[in-house]
Amino acid sequence: MAFSISQFDKIIDRTQTWSLKWDPDYMKERFNRTDLLPFNHAEMDFECPKPVINAIKRRASHGIYGYTLVKDEYYNCIVDWFNKRHSISYKREDLQFGTGIISSYRTIINHFTIPKDNVLILTPIYRPFIEGVEEYGRKVVRVPLFLENDKYLINFDLLERIFEKKKIKMLALCNPHNPVGRVWNERELRKLGDLCVSHNTLIVSDDIHSDLTAKDHAYVPITSISEDISNITITLTSPSKTFNLSGLKISNYHITNPEIRNRFYPIIDKKFVYAPNVFAITALMVAYTECEEYANLLTQYLDENYSYIENYIIQNDLKIKVIKREGTPTIWLDFREIGIPHDKIFSFLLDQANLISVDGQFYGDEGFGFQRLSIGLPRSIVQKAMQNLRIASDSLNAISNRN
């Protein structure tokens, strides 16, 4: 099937579909308004690929949605996708179906660590990373990323000192990183992985945004760096971001070490995955075999949305810094120079620009003064959001000038 980049310009009304973003009753319950533009969720407002929609319709027409097997054909689609798109050679036996990245992450925490174990996390980080550790009684060890020339970097000196000082049972990695958008390069991943190897630290890597890297930024899984690193790594992937399938609750574990997977996968299969969502299985197989061009055009569209936002902010002299996007369908904005208290920025965007963002504080103290916005929306909605932001900024400047 031929895909077109113009399909991402299509606006689809989601207000009566119980959408977490767009449902007017839920929006009113949270913000006492229904006229807001929701840029807060890392899901996209783009229609799923037509081949996926048609395949789900065909499966739905059967009329029975009972207990369902996950057969080798499903796993072969995953092997082929990662080999073709990322030149990664997974084997069928490396893979296991999961029911979502966060539930899989929590299962790993619960299975491979015990209460009071130390889990190291690079912050700011997607909030469920922290919650998944703390709620099981494990200890979060935060290593703040540092911002240099508008790019986030890993503080390896601090990291090495922490590894020497504390027993780190697990490293929770996000690649590409949510919310700052970094796509970690081979050098960074090797240094990180070698530290974990030398200290016998398990790595769990959330690579859900691996298909959505920006132009000139290639996704490198940490498991591909060396055999030693691969042997201590559990990678989590999902088609849900790439093809907008979040509601189907689908993910996959990738474990190359047979010792780890042979004692872990039977438990997962029996207790957590038995007879999963039939539509999720159908959707992944069609997406990975028929819809690569959709993914290519989507990444191009996200790049263009990012460029539009960056150029608009610069051309209108808004006192906002745009952190360079390398991956993920979101952007990370620095509002620390706009002249209002950092804890008021979310409210400012909500009240003055009609925008729902994600407050940087949600990702830890290192996010103070920042906001995350989705860019997975039709261009016309992005343009409206930027116009609202300019008007709000002009109003703020006018008040400042009068004072």
Secondary structure, DSSP 8 states (H G I E B T S, - for coil): ----GGGGG-----TTTT-TTT-HHHHHHHHS-S--EE--SSS--S---HHHHHHHHHHHHT---------HHHHHHHHHHHHHHH-----GGGEEEES-HHHHHHHHHHHH--TT-EEEEEES--HHHHHHHHTTT-EEEEEE-EEETTEEE--HHHHHHHHHHS-EEEEEEESS-TTT-----HHHHHHHHHHHHHTT-EEEEE-TTTT---TT-----GGGS-HHHHTTEEEEE-STTTTT-GGG--EEEE---HHHHHHHHHHHIIIIISS--HHHHHHHHHHHHH-HHHHHHHHHHHHHHHHHHHHHHHHTT-S-EE----SSSEEEEE-TTSSS-GGGHHHHHHHHH-EE-EEGGGG-GGGTTEEEEE--S-HHHHHHHHHHHHHHHHHHHHHHHH-
